[in-house]
Amino acid sequence: MKYLLTLLTCLLLLSSCSKFLEEYSTDQKYLETTEDVNRVMIGEAFMNNVYSLSFYSPATMGNITLDTDLSAPWLHVMDDDTEAFVLGAADRDQATPLYMLSGFHNWAQNPAVNIIGTAWTDVMWKKVYKRIGAINALIYQGSEIAAKYPADANLQHLRGEAYFLRAYYYFLLQNIYGSPYRKATAATDEGVPLKISEKVEDAYFKRTNNETVYNQIVSDLNQAADFLQGYNPTTKIRVGIAAVKCLQSRVYLFTEQYDKVLQVTNGYENMGYSIIDLKRYVAKSNFTSRSSTETIFTMGTNSIPAVFPNDSLTSYAPANRLASSFKASDNLIQRFNSNDLRLNACFMLSAKSKAFLPAKWRTWSTYNDPEQVSCIFSFRLPEMLLNRAEAQAMLGADGEAWSEIQKLQAMRFNNNGGSQQPASNQALVNFIRDERRREFCFEGHRWFDLRRYEVNSKYPLGADFTIKHPTYSYDAQSNSYNPAGYYVLKSIGQDAASWQVPIPNYAIEFNRGSLSNPIRSVRNIQP
């Protein structure tokens, strides 16, 4: 057998499989051909899809601790686009989204604790590092095979995918578990542990500084661009040059290298993708599907139906007229004006209480759907446009930035929305930020964007910026919920530790003190 079916055999089996970095050994002699690399890439490097999402009760988070289940569903509930959705009475021992994810939603000291105080395991950390371990081995072995077959274009594309995925995974880890990128202090700010060698190291790991992590991300993307230059695959679940350039533009935006954003997005309209005109939108269809002309790349599953279930999953109790989950926040919905066609195309009203729920994707109701895209691991063409517009505005090219925005608004508004170019540069930047919020709500962008806005060197969010999540008390006699105040997240200047997710305890324990988390403040309900 020439390829290694079990490339990633667990090395660090000291007490359990939940080990830091999930380091795996490789017996590289079994990887000898391009097809060997492709098989391992598919099986071990990409995020897995969850095909059988069937929800007939509000307990949609029952498998949240499984490596093969939904990825980071809590990423959707920490920002200001989401708030609690409550209706009827769900038993407290049920794994509903609200009961399982409220610690993340309310920025608790230990967010991975359910409503009755029982801790559960955040598997996102080890899920991503497990794939990085596989990619490190694939990158090394790919170079060995390429030395024998230098003209193999398929192998070149696979190597490009590997570098892209490693960059993407570190970008995600950095923006979940690391501190936000600040230009002035990146060399000392703490990021996530960086490991790019295929070799197994007998060492404990610690946080790498932000500058080093981002330099590696940029280096990997440059290498990916070299291998994938001029190539876009026929399927949206494999990586091509458009995905690389899109991620490059995102990384440069986050690191305030605005001139480089313009370089990598130059000519983005000619990459073979196009923005859909929502004036032609058909009710109950989805403009973000795999076959959409906007979709560039996707992998993994869509967790939106599990985080934002309807308040009537069936016509029978206990799933009828019951919500213990999340909905779109009033703050978000108020950002859409009546001419914005996304308000209809991206949301639906819940069956009973008519709350706004995200509906940008085809859902679990279509079993094993070949058109499904991920709500986190996806790239769409509008991001290239908005990244470019923001970079132009930050460089003072207001007219050029506004021209880009008009291209998007022409496809998203009746009568182009009647928007006028903001009078000042800062007002234009704020307009673009709002437009980005409207376009990418519930796609895994908002939390990351708020973090970078908080520390932006030109136009940071103000010291008085807060996110307020309403909370409710349940009255059993009337079977109703009453407002009980708010959980409040203050600015990074006042509450920095709560702007990054704590590294899970299993990684902390395994590394015997070399890893640590900043201490989060106690969160009490505010009036």
N, C-alpha and C positions, 0 to 999 in steps of 0.2 A: 504494500500500500504506500503510494508515493506521497500523498498529502496527509497531514496530521489532523485527524478528526478531533482530537482532544488537544489542540495546541496549548490551551491554557489549563495546565494541571496545577492545582493549588499547591503552592510551596509553603506558605506560612500557616501551617495547620497546628497552631499551638493550643488553642482552646475552642475555636469555632471557625466558621467560614467568614465571619464578619471581620476581616482583617484590613488594616490600613493599606491603601493603594491596591488591595487585592492582587499582590504581585504573583506572577505566574512564570514558571520555567518554560523554556521552549526547547524542543528537540528538533533543531532546524534542519537536520539531514532529511526529514520527511517532506520539506517544502522545496520542491525542485522545479516546478513548472508554473507558468502563468495561471493555469486553471487551479492549481493548488492554492495560490495566493487568492484567487477570486472566491473560492469556496470558503476559505477562512475569513475573508473580508465580509462576506455576506453573513456568515454565522456568528462572528465574534466582534466585528468593528461597528456595524450599524446598530442603531436602536431597534429593538424588536417592536413589532406591531401587535396589538391586542385586538383580535378580530371578533371575539364573541362577547361584546358588551350588551347584556340584556338586563334591563332595569325594570323590576316589577315591585320594588319596595324602595323606601328612601335610604336604606343601608347600602349605599353605593361604594363605600370605602372599606369594605370587608377584606380586600386583598391588598391593601395599601403597602404592607410590609414585604410583599413578594417581589423579587428581582424582575419577574416577568410581567408584572402588572403595570399600571399607569406610572408615568414618570413625572415626579414633582407636581402633583395636582395643586399643591399649596402655593405654587408660584403665582397663581391667578387671584389669590385672595388677600395679598399683603398690601396692595396699592389702593389708590382712590377710585378705581373703576368698579369696585365690588363692595357690597354690603350684605349683611345677614338677611336671609329670607325665611321667615317663620310663619307657619300656619298650622293649626291643630297641634296635637301632642304626640311627639315621637318618644318612645321609651328611651331612657338615658343609656341603656346598655346596647343600643343599636349603633352601628358604625355609619352614621349619617355624615354628610360633608361638614355640617356645622359642628357636630360633636367631636369629630376627629381633627378638623383643621382650624378650630377656633383659636388654638394657641398660636398658629401662624397669623391668622387674621388679626389678632389683637396684640401681636408682638410680645408674647409672654417670655419670661426668662428662659424657660425650656419649652419651646413651641410644640415639640413632638409628645404631647401629653393630651389625652382625650378629656371629655367633659367630666368624667368621674375620677380623674386624677391618675389614670393608668398610662404609663409611658409606652410608646410604640417606636419602632425603629425606622428612621429615615434612611431609605436604601439608595437615594439618588447619588450620594457620595461614592459608595462602592460600585454602583452600577456604572458610573462614568469612568472611574479609575480602572475598573476591570477592562473596559474597552480601550483605554489608553495603554494598558499593559499589552493587549493584543496588537495594537497598532505599532507600538515600539518594536515588537518582534517582526511585524510585517514590513516595516520600513527597512529594518536591517536585512531581512532575508530577500526583500525585493531588490535591494542593491546588489546582493550576491548573485541573484538570478540574472539581473540586467547585465552584469559583467560578461555573462555567457551569451546573452541574446540582446545585444544593444539596439537592434532594429525592431524589437517587439513593441508595437504601438499599444497593444492592449495592456501589456505590463506597465508601460509608461503611464497610462490612464489610471491604473490601479494604484500606482505609487502616488499619483497626484491626489487621488481620493484619500489615501492614508494620511498625507500631510494636511489636507483640508480638515478631515475629521479630528485629528489631534488638536489643531488650532481651535476648532469650534468647541471641542470639549473643554479645553482650558479656558476659553472665553466664558463659557457657561459657568464653570466652577468658580472662576474669578469673580464673576458678578453675582453669584449666590453666596459663597462662603468667604470671599475676600473683601477688603475695604475698597471703596470707590477709587478710581484712578484720579489722582491730582497731579498736575504737571510739576508743581513745585516740590512735592514731597514723595514722588513715586519711588525714588531710590530707597526710601526707608519705610514707606507704608507696607503693611503686611498683606500679602496675597495668599495663595494656596501653594502647597508643596509641588514643586516642579520635578518631574522625572521623565527623561526622554531616552534613556539608555535601555537597550534590550537586556542588559545584564542584570542578574539578580544581585542585589547589594545587601550585605549584612549590616544594616544601619537603620537607625530610627530617623524619621523625617520631621522637618519643621517647616514653617511657613517661608516661602520665598518672597522677596519684595516685589511690588507691583511692576516696577520697571523691567526686571528680569523676566517675569512671566509674559508681559506684553511684548517684549522684544522677541521672545520665542514664538509667540503667536504670529507676529509679523513675519518672522523668518520662515515658519512653516507655510504660511500663505504664499509667500514669494516662491517657495519651492513648488507648491501646488500649482501656481500659475504657470511656471515653466513647463511642468509636465502636462498640463491640460490646455495649453495655449491653442486657441482655435477649435477646441472640441466641446460640443455639448451633446450629451447622450440622447437617445430617442425616448428614454423613460425618465420620469421626474423623480424616481427613487435612486438614481445614481447621480454622481457629481460631475459637473462640467465647469467650464471657465466662467460662465455667468454666475454660478453659485460662489465661486472663489472671489470674483470681483465684488459681489454683493457683501460678502463677509468682510473683505478688505475695507470697503467703504464704511462699514459699521465700526470696525476696530479703529480706523483712523479718526472717525467722528468721536469715539469715546476717548481717544487720546489727544484730541484737539489738534490733529495734523490735517487741517482743512484743505491745504493745497493738494495733499495726497488723495483726499476724498475726490476732488475734482479730476485728478489724473486717472483713477481707476474706474470712475463712472463716465468718463468721456466716451460718447457714442453708445451709451447703454440702450438707446432706442433701436439699435441695429443688431441686437443680439438674438433676434428671433422670437422675442416675447412682446406682448402688447397689453395695455391696460384696457379692461372691459368697460364699456359705456353702460352705466347703470340705468340710463334712460330706456334701455332695452331689456331691463331686468324682468324675468318671468317669476311671478310669485311662487314661493316655496322652492325655488331652485337655489343653487349655491355657486357663487362666482369664484370661490377659492378651491374648487376641486382639483384633482391632479391634472385633468385635461384642460383646465383653464389656461388661457393664453398668458395669464399673469404669473402662474406658478412656475418657479424655477427649480426648486428641490424640496423634497419632504422625506421624512423617515419617522418611524414611531407612530404612536396612536394619538387619538384625539380624546382628551379627558374631559372636555367641556360638558358632555351629557352627564358625567358622573359628579361634577362639581356643582352644576347648575341644573339639576333635574326639575321637571315641571311639578306643579303642586297637585297634579292628578295623573299618576302614572298608570293607573287602571281605574275602572269604574267601581272597584270593590274596596272596602276597608281591608287593611289599614293604609293603602296607598292613595286613596281618594281624599281630596281636600286636606293634604298634609304636605308641609314643607319644613325641612330642617336642613337648610342648605344656604345657597348664596344666589344673588341676583345682581344685575347691573345697578350701579349706584345712581341715585338721583343726580349727583354731581356730574357724572358722565353724561347721562341722557340730556341734561340741560345744555351741554356743549354742542348739540346738534340743532340747527335751525330747521324750519319747516320745509325748506327747499333741498335739504340734504337727503339724497336718495339712500344713503347708507342706513338711515334710521329704520327704513323698511327692510332693506336687504340683509342687515346684520343682526336684527333682533326679532324676537317673537314675543307675544304676550302670553303669560301663563294662563292655564285653563280656568282657574278659579278666581284668583285675586288680580289678574291682569298686570302682573309685574313684568318688567322687561327682563328677558333672558337672552343670552347670546345665541345667535342662530346663523353663524357665518359658514357652517360646515354641514355636510351630510352627516347624519347621526347614526347611532346604534340601530335604528329601526331597519336599516338596510344591512343585512348580515353579510359579513365578509366582503365589504364594499371595496371594489377596486379603485374607486374614485376618492377614497378617504385621504385626507391630509392631516398632519399633526397640528395641534394647537400651540406647540412650542418649537419643534424642530422643523421649521419651514421657512422658505425664502420666497418673497414675491417681488415682482418688478417695481411696484410703487415704492418699495424701500429705497431702491437706487435713486429714484427721483427725489424723494424727501431728504435722503442723506445729502444729495447734491445741493438741494435748495438751502438746507441748513448751513452747509459749509460755505456757500456763496454769501449768505447773509452774515455769517460770522466774519467773513473777509471784507465785508462792506460793499459787496456787489448786490445792492438791493434790487435793482431792476432785473438782473439776471435771475435772482432767486425768485422774484415774483412771477417771472415768465414760466419757471418750472412749476410753481404752485398752480398757475392757471391751467397747465396741461392736465393736472390731476383733477382740479375742480370741474373742468369741462366734462369729465367722465363721471363725476360724482354728484352733480347738482343740476336741478332744473334751472335753466336760464343762468347757468354758471354761478348760482348762489347770490349774485349781486354784490360780491365782495369787492371792496376797494383796498388798494395797497395801503398798508399802515404807514403813518406819517414819519415814524422814526425807525431807526435800525433796531432798537430794542423791542419796539412793538411788533416789528416784522418777525424777529426771532420768536417772540411769544406766540405769534399767530402760527408759525410753522410748528412749534411744539404742540399747540392745540390740534393742528391738522394731523400731526403724527398720532396723537392720542386717538382721534376719531378713526383714522384709517386702520390702526393696528390694535385696537382694543381686543383683549382676550387672545392675543397671539404671543404672549410671553415677553412683550417689549416694555410695558409701562413701568414695572418695578425697576428694571435696569435703567430706563430713561430718567426716572425721578432721581436715582442715585447720582447719575452724571450731572443732571441739572443742579443738584444740590451743591456740587463742588466745582462747577464750571468757572474758569478763571475770568471770563468776561461778563457773563450775566448769570450769576448764581441765584438760586431761589433765596428769598429773603429769610432772615433769621426767625421771622414770625411764621414761616410756612409750617403747616401741620396737616396730617391726615386724620380725619375723625371717622371712626366706625361706630355707628349706633348699636346699642345693645338693648335687650328686652328682658322683662320679667314675665313669667307665665302665671296666669291666674286659672287654676284648675276649675273653679266654680263656673266661670264663664267660658272656659276653653278658649282663652284669648291671650294675646301678648300685649304688654304695655311698654312704651318707651321707658328705659331706665338710665339713660345717659349715654356717654360715649367713651370708647377707648381712644386715646389720642397718641399719635406718634409725632414728636417734635422734630425740628430740623436736625441735620447731622451735627451741627455745631453744639446742640444741646443733648442729643440722644444717639450718638454715633454707633454704639454697639448694636442697637436694634435695627440698624440699616443693613446688617448682614446676617445671614442664617448661621447659627452655631454649627461648627463641625461636630458630627455625631460622636457620642460617647465612646463607641467601639474603636474609633480611630484615635481618640485621645488616650484611651486606656492602653491600646497596643503600643503606642509610642512613648509610654512611660514618662510623660511630662514634657517631651520636646515640642508637643503641639499644645496650644491653648486657645481659648476663646476670650474675647473681651467680655466683661461682665455686663449683662443687660440690666437695665433699671427695672424695679418693680412697677407693674402697670395696674393702676387702680381706675375704677370708673369715674369719669368726670361728668359734672352736670351739663 
